[in-house]
């Protein structure tokens, strides 16, 4: 019950402070589709920027932005057309639909305390396979020849561009290709806010290596990816590895580990690291008829590279950051709600607050705000008591508040308040930008 309560509070806060809104809300909302508000856009943009820096700023990784619509044969080669499905059952009594392999985690609409099939009112059909890809048509004629799919993952766009990137960038194996982009899955049982949605954004990197070196590179990327989560402020005690058992492994993978985070609703995956072997390139080479082998001049050998994949969801990690940052504290008899983001991730880095709206304070504050805004996202607020303004910024996750008070005109100093400790420090007005920049970095 406590964990559910935390999620309810988080969903409420996300809307109130402009992080995440229900899509098409004025029409009643579209199920499991979400819009990012002003602060949510900044949070996710900061997250993606940190990921991009960790990946593409490496000498051996290149960036890519592949199209969402692709030749449908891509999805035949990847076996998404044949195999990308979930087992589905319907209840003839209540008309609800469930994943057959997750019945124990679902609730019966008529008796929420029971799982589907646990009481006599349930009448479940036999399981049938339900393909998760969204289908549409390319061009004016809606027939089988015009069928295309909204991509269910970004990885295939990387594989079919592997040679283009290799040749144009003059890279050599081992090297990687990274991409951030939208993907779409017609999930049967989405839920837990933005954890599982039908439209989402992936951050994937495919690293191409010499066969035989894949085991070593797999461990390298495992270590790098876990380290990255620590760098963006997630605590080690709420992260863990889950190794896929032989029964869990995808048909193309020889090894797979998930990085899991302890959400209020339990431990769940936020990123997967997979050793995919040469399955993907081999499939595309066979169906397209295009040779995708790499020629290693030093070894005088041709081979299809093996692939080490790191795959993470931007929306899922944004939710992780929100859940991890949320806390409630009692300060002087009042509850203070705080989003304790790492400063590099926080949507707003600082708020500029004139103590009162007179004596030249708003003018000085506005000049400082405009200067800081050139460096990083800031907020200006002159409405309400200073304590109330601090609380609003705490809820938004803003690490620093800069207050211009009656002394500023005399000593050219301002008060900088730290969100987490609530300690205050006097800083020279001319040095505020450099002071905050150093604290953020």
ABEGO torsion letter per residue (X at the ends): XAAAAAAAAAAAAAAAAGABBBBGAAAGEBBGBBBBBAAAAAAAAAAAAAAAAAAAABAABBBBBBBABBBAAAAAAAGAAAABBBBBBBBAAAGBBBBAAAAAABBBAABAABBBGABAABBBBBBBBBBABBBBBBEABBBAAABBBBBABAAAAAAAAAAAAAAAAGBBOBBBBBBBBBBBBBBABBEGEAABBABBBBBBBBBBBBBGAAAAAAAAAAAAAAAAAAAAGBBAAABBBBBBBAAABBAABABBBBBBBBBAAEBBBABBBBBAEAAAAAAAAAAAGBBABBBBAAAGBBBBBBBBBBBBBAAAAAAAAAAAABBBBBBGGBBBBBBBBBAAABABABBBBBABBBGGAAAAAAAAAAAAAAABBBBBBABEBAAAAAAAAAAAGBABBBBBBAAAAAAGBBBBBBAAAGBBBBBBAAAAAAAAAAAAX
